[in-house]
Amino acid sequence: MSTVGFETGYETGPARPEEAQAVADAVTALLRELRGDASHTIPGLGAAVADAIAGRDGAGVLVARDGQGRVAGVLGYTTQTALRLAAPYRHVQELWVEPGLRSKGVAALLLAELDALCAADGVRRVEVCLPAEQFPSYPRTLAFYERSGFRVIGPRVIKDLS
Ligand SMILES: CC(C)(COP(=O)(O)OP(=O)(O)OC[C@H]1O[C@@H](n2cnc3c(N)ncnc32)[C@H](O)[C@@H]1OP(=O)(O)O)[C@@H](O)C(=O)NCCC(=O)NCCS
């Protein structure tokens, strides 16, 4: 599946294997931005990106490309089944758009592409975790997701195990 956003001039579709480095760079940039740490690196990212692009275990990567075919935005997702739904749902794990290309509808196009993919696969729910409230762009990010049809269901708690 591949969609062209005529208003935005960007095209979206599944990431190709040759776009793995661009996807890894985008995920690294996302984490650096969220953590406010310009030197953050993710060990093992290359293999994880390759697995997701290959669609392993329900994971996947959508990209938005500009007119020259350059990757302008990336959406990483996973698919899992919850007992509470008795059905599969998708989780947007990463969503990032090149800073100079924001507010042009690129992320909205990626979410629309994911919606189409879910419809084709019979997946009827999409979830996403927001960045921490201390993140400077948190209010704009929340506004973006609400405008895209998401509703807030409560904070997330996590625990890292060593
Ligand atoms: C959130 C994000 C993916 C939106 O991408 P985008 O292509 O600019 O989104 P769209 O053009 O479809 O919609 C723009 C809206 O996104 C929201 N937004 C959130 N953060 C923003 C930012 N730093 N810059 C611009 N828009 C932002 C705003 O609501 C904006 O609407 P506005 O232009 O009327 O203020 C992008 O800003 C981004 O990569 N931010 C940093 C990472 C992040 O927060 N990712 C999501 C959580 S994992």
PDBQT file of the ligand as one rigid body, heavy atoms in Angstrom, charges set to zero:
ROOT
HETATM    1  C1  LIG A 201       4.623  15.422  16.464  1.00  0.00    +0.000 C 
HETATM    2  C2  LIG A 201       5.155  15.357  15.031  1.00  0.00    +0.000 C 
HETATM    3  C3  LIG A 201       5.346  13.905  14.630  1.00  0.00    +0.000 C 
HETATM    4  C4  LIG A 201       4.135  16.034  14.117  1.00  0.00    +0.000 C 
HETATM    5  O1  LIG A 201       4.632  15.983  12.776  1.00  0.00    +0.000 OA
HETATM    6  P1  LIG A 201       4.112  17.006  11.654  1.00  0.00    +0.000 P 
HETATM    7  O2  LIG A 201       4.395  16.429  10.315  1.00  0.00    +0.000 OA
HETATM    8  O3  LIG A 201       4.625  18.344  11.949  1.00  0.00    +0.000 OA
HETATM    9  O4  LIG A 201       2.544  16.935  11.930  1.00  0.00    +0.000 OA
HETATM   10  P2  LIG A 201       1.397  17.576  11.059  1.00  0.00    +0.000 P 
HETATM   11  O5  LIG A 201       1.954  18.579  10.100  1.00  0.00    +0.000 OA
HETATM   12  O6  LIG A 201       0.559  16.475  10.511  1.00  0.00    +0.000 OA
HETATM   13  O7  LIG A 201       0.605  18.326  12.194  1.00  0.00    +0.000 OA
HETATM   14  C5  LIG A 201       1.252  19.442  12.810  1.00  0.00    +0.000 C 
HETATM   15  C6  LIG A 201       0.892  19.453  14.273  1.00  0.00    +0.000 C 
HETATM   16  O8  LIG A 201       1.738  18.598  15.048  1.00  0.00    +0.000 OA
HETATM   17  C7  LIG A 201       1.867  19.151  16.358  1.00  0.00    +0.000 C 
HETATM   18  N1  LIG A 201       3.259  19.316  16.767  1.00  0.00    +0.000 N 
HETATM   19  C8  LIG A 201       3.725  18.783  17.889  1.00  0.00    +0.000 A 
HETATM   20  N2  LIG A 201       4.996  19.074  18.057  1.00  0.00    +0.000 NA
HETATM   21  C9  LIG A 201       5.375  19.833  17.024  1.00  0.00    +0.000 A 
HETATM   22  C10 LIG A 201       6.594  20.445  16.664  1.00  0.00    +0.000 A 
HETATM   23  N3  LIG A 201       7.701  20.326  17.441  1.00  0.00    +0.000 N 
HETATM   24  N4  LIG A 201       6.641  21.157  15.530  1.00  0.00    +0.000 NA
HETATM   25  C11 LIG A 201       5.535  21.270  14.776  1.00  0.00    +0.000 A 
HETATM   26  N5  LIG A 201       4.347  20.696  15.077  1.00  0.00    +0.000 NA
HETATM   27  C12 LIG A 201       4.266  19.979  16.199  1.00  0.00    +0.000 A 
HETATM   28  C13 LIG A 201       1.120  20.460  16.360  1.00  0.00    +0.000 C 
HETATM   29  O9  LIG A 201      -0.174  20.197  16.865  1.00  0.00    +0.000 OA
HETATM   30  C14 LIG A 201       1.064  20.816  14.893  1.00  0.00    +0.000 C 
HETATM   31  O10 LIG A 201      -0.031  21.617  14.571  1.00  0.00    +0.000 OA
HETATM   32  P3  LIG A 201       0.225  23.170  14.294  1.00  0.00    +0.000 P 
HETATM   33  O11 LIG A 201       1.216  23.220  13.164  1.00  0.00    +0.000 OA
HETATM   34  O12 LIG A 201      -1.130  23.671  13.950  1.00  0.00    +0.000 OA
HETATM   35  O13 LIG A 201       0.782  23.693  15.577  1.00  0.00    +0.000 OA
HETATM   36  C15 LIG A 201       6.499  16.116  14.866  1.00  0.00    +0.000 C 
HETATM   37  O14 LIG A 201       6.334  17.430  15.356  1.00  0.00    +0.000 OA
HETATM   38  C16 LIG A 201       7.659  15.484  15.610  1.00  0.00    +0.000 C 
HETATM   39  O15 LIG A 201       8.376  14.674  15.026  1.00  0.00    +0.000 OA
HETATM   40  N6  LIG A 201       7.870  15.888  16.888  1.00  0.00    +0.000 N 
HETATM   41  C17 LIG A 201       8.963  15.387  17.702  1.00  0.00    +0.000 C 
HETATM   42  C18 LIG A 201       8.767  13.952  18.120  1.00  0.00    +0.000 C 
HETATM   43  C19 LIG A 201       7.415  13.658  18.737  1.00  0.00    +0.000 C 
HETATM   44  O16 LIG A 201       6.920  14.363  19.610  1.00  0.00    +0.000 OA
HETATM   45  N7  LIG A 201       6.811  12.539  18.279  1.00  0.00    +0.000 N 
HETATM   46  C20 LIG A 201       5.527  12.086  18.760  1.00  0.00    +0.000 C 
HETATM   47  C21 LIG A 201       5.635  11.325  20.033  1.00  0.00    +0.000 C 
HETATM   48  S1  LIG A 201       6.477   9.798  19.875  1.00  0.00    +0.000 SA
ENDROOT
TORSDOF 0
